């Protein structure tokens, strides 16, 4: 019986998400979320990715590198259940894993020797990737599969903009060459705050996407308004 295993990353993700807050809780929920998987030696050669140009999506096995823990958890509190109901760790996709391993299926936009261009990601910048596997539709799609705890995507809430914030975002969008307006709307519409919080209109929230800080509030229940989008402090 093998008691311990040693694994090394095949590469690291350069992501639009610079902090954990506001990352979608599952992949594909924010199609505008983009990043690049930069492979490291010896996998940064063209031979390692030959054939991937025939694939539209890939599975990434990765490490929750900012959620590693010395003591395994048997139960966790999934955000999907409001963060106040415990479930067995193996019944959830919590970041608090026994070995810190996560998996995501992401869209493969472009293949280069040493780099994979991705979208629909839910990965933090700097995430170590352990393996890449092609998505196989006939095997990976199970039509009769069920999950009573998470049977449908989260209900989206409207996102409104202060006009100056929208102008700021469009300027940064041109500079970055990234769909920043769509990224912000897709991520915030999933309501990134903990479900147990009841924010007042005065409370401000913020998160960093690419190199900009986005700040918003909840003017009323079920509505987000973006207040400001500015360059992040470096």
Secondary structure, 3 states (H helix, E strand, C coil): CCCCCCCCCCEEEEECECCCCCCCCCCCCCCCCEEEEEECCCCCCHHHHCCHHHCCEEEEEEECCCCCCCCCCCEEECHHHCCCCEEEHHHCCCCCCCCCEEEEEEEEEEEECCEEEEECCCCECCCEEEEEEECCHHHHCCCCCCCCCCCCCCCCCEEEECHHHHHHHHHHHHHHCCCHHHHHHHHHCCCCCCCCCCCCCCCCEEEEECCEEEEEEEEECCEEEEEEEEECCC
